[in-house]
Amino acid sequence: MPFKVDNRIINIVDANHVSLYKHLFHISEAFACDLLFVAITSEDKKHARSLLSVVKNKKSANFEFELAQLPNSKKMCHETLVYSSPAGFSFLCDIAPQGIKFERYISIPLQLANLDEVVLVIGLFISPPSSAFDFQHTVQLFGSLLQEKFERAAYETKLKLQLGLLHEMGSISDTGGWEYDIVAQKLTWSDEVYDIYGLPIDTPLTPEVAISFYDGEDQAHIQRVFSDALESGLPYSVELKLVAANGEKKWVKTTGKIEYNAERVPLRVYGAIEDVTKQHKLIADITYKNTRLKNILDNLNDAVVTINQAGIILHVNLVAQQIFGYSKQEMEGQPVSILMPPPYSAKHQHYMSEYLTTGKAKIIGVGRQLPAKRKNGDVFQMELSLTRVDYADDIEFIGIIRDITERIEAQDTIYNLAFVDGLTGLKNKLWFEKECKDILTRGRIQSRFIYAAIIDIDSLSEFNLKYGFNEGNKAIKTIADNLHSRLGEGPHIYKDDANAFIVLHVSTKAKFDSREFDHLKIEQRLLDPDNFLVKVNENTTALSGSIGSCICDTRTNTLESILDTLKYAILQAKESKPFGRYFVDEVGMITYQRMKQINALLENIEQSDELMLVLQPQFDNQGRCIASEALVRWQPKTLGPISPSDFIPLAEKSDAIIKIGDWMLTRVCELLSKLQQSSIDTRIAVNISAKQIMADDFHAKLLAVTERYKVQPHRLMLELTETTLVTDIKLVKRVMHMLKASGFNFSIDDFGTGYSSLSYLKELPIAELKIDKYFVDDILSGNDSAGNIVKVIVDMASALKVECVAEGVETKKQLDFLTQAGCDLYQGYYFSRPLQVQDWLDLLTK
């Protein structure tokens, strides 16, 4: 019965057949074997095929036979057998003489490494040999020789493979690979190593030649490291100075690792050599720049204090030491709260934690006056400008501090009981609050409407860092004068905290009349760019401002609610800076209050039991539902159903979007698990937000939920929008490749509406592009560009060898166009609305 022999066996026999046959002839002649052969068994040990065979001292053709022909054959694959039978036995094969009876056979099994099959050396005798023991001993020696041939060939094959990988590594990473074969005393370099040493490729090498390019001290270091590695068996990594053949001085990093055989005898040492000259030059350059920067910081008039996100002082300049009275060693490594008086020192860590959690800051990016504490316990007033700096794995904060004790003392003396801003001459926020409360009190009796606005100077902290706080104060004063002069009669302007102003106007009628007070015209005058032109050293510099405003009913509002609304309005306006504007009218106020309610509910969304999963099927060109998209619906008990377009953008501004995403993945995996148990084959697409995929634990959480429900990763399609991609393309790309390696697939949602680079797109492990509904809606509107864009996206998907899914298909004409364009899957109301889970399951079972 024919069977296939492992090619490794065939190759080794072919490569050594001359010497192997020579040994077989010698054995056959010495012991008068009638039939001597080497055979290999099948995996089931029932059949065998000869690899080398000798009949009467002559080479013979190979043959196949059944082991059961030989008496006592069941033990043949496990032990040496010597079998004799005076009555004789037959052995049927292509080369055995017909009708001949053999009286004895001797069989010796060889178990070779990494093989399930057994190699047998078998001798058959018509008449018993003169010495069966000598024959057995001689064949066993031959078997040892054969086994050594196999092991040597396997090692050489492995060596060639590793050398190939070594050269591939060098060509890809520009790092050279090397190997020293201890057995063969042979040193091998990749082409990159020759290039690093400045030698022609294939220059004869010895270890002595290799280390001659290092100076004497480094040569001794290399030999010491190499000896330690051989003794300990541990890999090593060292950086050394090398002088190349062309005289060029370089720094190289070399690594090495020892490979042993089963008896812990070292076989070879291999590793890599990398030219790290640029890195060493870069380190030297950084050291120089750091020294230079330190000298600059120490010669500033302002103190500079740098802390990490744990509130630990990392660096202080000389002025900071002088202002606070500490030495550098006493400050660095200590909590920054040592520089604060109570209650700020006790609350600082809470403020820091809240900022890192919510992203809401009261001081970052804003010049602010605060109390500070010296080493001797004295409390003084300082002016602080705090800036956040993000690094790859950490966040730091740089504080520019000025001791303004003398200035504050002078102001306190003159304006101790006044409500006037000392810098601008405007009434301050305390006066605004007093007047606003008076208006609200009177408004309880006779209803009035209040117009209030905050004008915030954009990026003043950067201006302060560049020109100093004195110039910053001058800029605030100039802008304040300009705003006051442009405001006209009626509205009042106040100086708010830091770099902002408040405008207040009260209507004289019970209903706000735009003819009486046109807030749009007022805001246009206030945001006139000329208002923000300031002089710095006789040169004109342009700043900008943003304005957030609202109209409030005195009967339904308090000072706190007005300030809260203004804060919301200016934050919205800042998103459109420079010269951003955001107005909250009566309808907007209702919208804002609803937004606050939604935000409050989002804090515990995952515990609310108010989320619902729906699924919208995706159909192929044969009308089969082969996939679906998971969508979330929310129906709070207090507010009723909320559209995803309302709550998703709010959730994305906090960690609520991660909670919703985790909930979705859990429900979808739970559903897929049930489908797998029912042998229903489908996949479900789940939208992944930017915050979700960039979270440190996203990969682990995704693997955990799929393992918990025994869900195959390819059944999940992870949908990312182009906006998510461009949030941090390098980080997202890295996470995508990690997840792809775990078996997950990716879809780019709403493709064509974002700003992702095509050069990045082709490097991403995507399986699907989704055409945005915006383009599908416009296909048949007479706008050729929409149809052309759809075709380009379909062609792009084809070029990338990924599927193309059209969203928002609602008509037969749209479907026909998309089908003709070459689209793969379709999703939309033409096929099905989003379905509740049971209805969706009913559709699949049909």
Secondary structure, DSSP 8 states (H G I E B T S, - for coil): ------HHHHHHHHHHHHHHHHHHHHHHHHHT-SEEEEEEE-TTSSEEEEEEEEETTEE----EEEGGGSTTGGGTTTS-EEEEEEEEE----SSS-TT--EEEEEEEEE--TT-SS-EEEEEEESS--S-HHHHHHHHHHHHHHHHHHHHHHHHHHHHHHHHHHHHHHHHHHS-EEEEEETTTTEEEE-HHHHHHHT--TT----HHHHHTTB-HHHHHHHHHHHHHHHHH---EEEEEEEE-TTS-EEEEEEEEEEEE-TT--EEEEEEEEEE-HHHHHHHHHHHHHHHHHHHHHHTSSSEEEEEETT-BEEEE-HHHHHHH---HHHHTTSBGGGGS-TTHHHHHHHHHHHHHHH---SSBTSEEEEEEE-TTS-EEEEEEEEEEEE-SS-EEEEEEEEE-HHHHHHHHHHHTT--B-TTT-SEEHHHHHHHHHHHHHHHHHS--EEEEEEEEETTHHHHHHHH-HHHHHHHHHHHHHHHHHHH-SS-EEEE-STTEEEEEEE-SSSS--TTT--HHHHHHHHT-GGGGEEEETTEEEE--EEEEEEEEETTT--HHHHHHHHHHHHHHHHTT-SS-EEEE-HHHHHHHHHHHHHHHHHTTGGGSS-EEEEEEEEEETTS-EEEEEEEEEE--TTT--B-HHHHHHHHTTSTHHHHHHHHHHHHHHHHHHHHHHTT---EEEEE--HHHHHSTTHHHHHHHHHHHTT--GGGEEEEEEHHHHHHSHHHHHHHHHHHHHTT-EEEEEEETSS---HHHHTTS---EEEE-HHHHHTTTTT-HHHHHHHHHHHHHHHHTT-EEEE----SHHHHHHHHHHT--EE-STTT---EEHHHHHHHHH-
